[in-house]
Amino acid sequence: MAERQISDDLQNVLPEFRAIFEEIFLDEDSDEFDGFDEQDVEDETDVRHIFDEESWQEGGRRPSTFTFVSRAGINENVLPVPEENTLSYLEYFESIVSDTIVSKVVDETNNYATNYLQTHQNLPPFSRLGNWTNTSVPEMKSFLGITIAMGIVRQLDIQDYWSTNVVISTPFFNTVMSRDRFLALMSFLHLSDNNIAVLRGQPGYSPLQKLGDPYKDILSNFQRVYTPGKNIAIDEGMIPWRGNLHFRVYSPDKPCKYGLKMYMLCDSANGYCSRMELYTGRDGQQQPPSQFGATYNLVLRLVSPYLNKGYHLYMDNYFSSPQLFYELYLQATVACGTVRSNRRGIPQKLKSQRLTKGEIFVVHNSTLVAVKYADKKDVILLTTIHEGVKVDTGRLDQDGSHIVKPDCVLSYNRYMGAVDRCDQMVANGSFDRRTLKWWKKVFFHMIGLAVLNSYILYKSRTRHPVHQRIFRRELVSQLMEVSELSGAAPRGRKRTSAEILQRLTARHFMSHLPPTDKRSHGKRRCVVCGPGELELFKSSHPHEPVPKCMGRETTFQCKQCQVALCIEPCFELFHTKSEYVLAYKRQKTATTQSGQEE
């Protein structure tokens, strides 16, 4: 019935369309597709005609407008708002560095330690690696907390954090973890499985394979937790590194000139890093560059989640090109940035125009506006956001006249510094200890970046936020609380650095101990010779039982320090030697040896 109806309809179809009608409705296939013919391919000049010299006209144009449709801010599906609208600092941090990520680091660290100890069975008897026990998630959180704290408290050497010297002592670190345990964790720290690593030059090789899944997961959480605002910026950042690495770069314009280059996309409002890509050299590119170059592909990769949403993108002349701006415009994303004069598509009339300081020359085509502005030197900007006219900056010159600049220059100066701001804030509190492994340097930089991002998340939900240094300090405390780990407890009451410094520098006087019910003067064991005699006995009689009372009892004390001391030599040793028990042992040993010689 249906075929009869179609046959009747064919009689009413024009002859030139009858073949097409039969193919669609009568299920009669035509010849197989043999590929495009040269005449079918659109001429390249038809696509890129907007970059021809004739297409540029003097003057500005009305700016492009796209409605911003993203919901900027924290993703409440990932980090919901509690009823009291308060979250701990640790909860913000764990939204980025989750327990799952820490667990992966723990597994790979234990794996590597086991394999290492199996192949190195002849370690020295007192090697800190030989006493290794597998780590856990709570201990790894304490380890990360210590690295964050080292960015707050600076020491010249990493072992100085566990020093007992009164000038540089920091008791916090010894209460969390012993020095040898921290250094063992640092030695065995691993993020990927070496057994499945692909050698360089082999199929499937990735220069970033040492960073493993934790690196990818942290980057994914940067984007997942937070959506940037309308204005975003792309720029280069640096991770300091001077070791031998084939994708290490030299950037003379950066404060840190040698290191690993990373491309970052940040929110211009607060410096939040949403996306990041580490530069791994030409050999590390997963795909060959397109006809427009590797930088063109890089920008489109970084901004891909935010295309067709009305974003305003800012970049410098390393990234900018007319073809890139046109492609972004086609995907409902407008852009602004400085551009190099030798970029393909920049009109000759703009490059050859001579200007005096303060003058501008503007040309436009159907999409782009190009502005040449003479400041201290000539600078060219491309924009699809602005009209290309001068606007008042709100500031006065030395002669009292109003300072005016192109609208695109003002916006560029306002929104372009997001990446540099982010880099600066990370560097101020980063864990910058030297290491021979480049991937450890990247990992600790990522932890610092995660702390900064979590602080920005906290600020976005807090009416009166604390300073970043306080946020970092309290975050370390909360990491220690959840880990429930502590170092070896010191014997006796713990003396603070101030008390130790006062013991060695202040004025001290001898006095009698206060009287008791049975004695006119009290009597206590000396705090110097008591422990000193005990340690001497243990070293000289290792197999004999230790007596209950060692050292001398005295009726004297230091009036200021309130400790029992013998008049000679303990009072002097206690107030002149930092390690007074060790000094007593050496003096007693020297006296004994000289007596034996006589």
Number of C-alpha atoms within 10 A of each C-alpha: 5 6 10 9 9 14 13 10 11 16 10 9 12 10 11 8 10 13 14 13 18 16 12 11 11 12 9 12 9 11 6 6 6 6 7 8 7 8 7 8 8 9 10 8 10 8 9 12 12 20 21 14 14 10 13 22 16 14 16 19 20 12 16 17 15 16 12 16 11 15 13 13 14 19 15 10 9 12 16 11 14 8 6 6 9 11 15 11 21 20 16 22 21 16 19 23 24 16 14 13 19 19 17 17 23 24 20 19 24 20 18 20 22 15 12 13 14 10 8 10 9 9 11 9 9 8 11 15 21 15 11 17 13 13 16 17 18 20 23 21 23 26 22 19 21 23 21 22 22 19 21 17 13 14 15 8 9 14 12 15 21 19 16 16 14 16 11 13 17 19 16 14 19 19 15 21 19 15 18 16 18 20 16 19 22 14 13 18 20 25 25 21 16 14 8 8 14 14 11 12 9 8 8 10 14 18 18 14 17 18 18 18 15 21 20 12 15 21 20 15 18 22 18 18 21 23 19 24 19 20 20 29 27 26 22 21 22 22 21 21 22 15 13 10 13 10 17 20 18 15 16 9 7 12 10 15 16 18 20 24 22 15 19 24 26 28 27 26 16 19 24 30 28 23 21 20 15 18 18 19 13 11 14 14 13 10 9 11 14 10 8 12 10 15 16 19 17 15 20 15 12 18 19 12 12 20 17 19 18 20 24 23 28 28 23 19 16 13 20 24 24 21 18 18 23 20 14 22 22 13 15 19 26 29 25 28 27 24 23 17 18 11 13 13 16 21 21 12 14 18 14 8 10 13 15 12 11 15 15 22 21 22 21 23 19 11 19 29 28 31 27 24 22 18 14 9 9 16 16 22 24 27 30 28 24 24 22 29 17 17 15 13 13 8 11 12 9 8 6 8 9 14 15 17 20 23 17 26 22 15 16 20 11 13 22 24 21 26 26 18 15 22 19 14 16 21 16 13 22 23 23 16 14 13 13 11 13 21 18 18 19 18 17 18 20 20 22 22 23 25 27 25 25 25 23 20 22 22 16 13 15 13 8 7 14 12 10 16 14 12 19 22 16 16 23 21 17 19 23 21 14 13 18 12 15 17 14 10 10 10 6 6 7 10 10 13 17 10 12 17 15 16 18 16 10 10 9 15 10 17 15 16 21 13 12 10 7 7 9 12 14 18 18 16 20 24 22 26 24 18 20 21 18 17 17 17 16 14 9 9 11 10 8 9 9 13 9 6 12 18 15 15 18 19 20 24 25 20 14 14 16 12 17 26 29 23 15 8 13 20 23 13 21 22 20 14 14 17 13 21 21 16 18 23 19 14 13 15 13 11 11 11 10 9 9 7 6 5
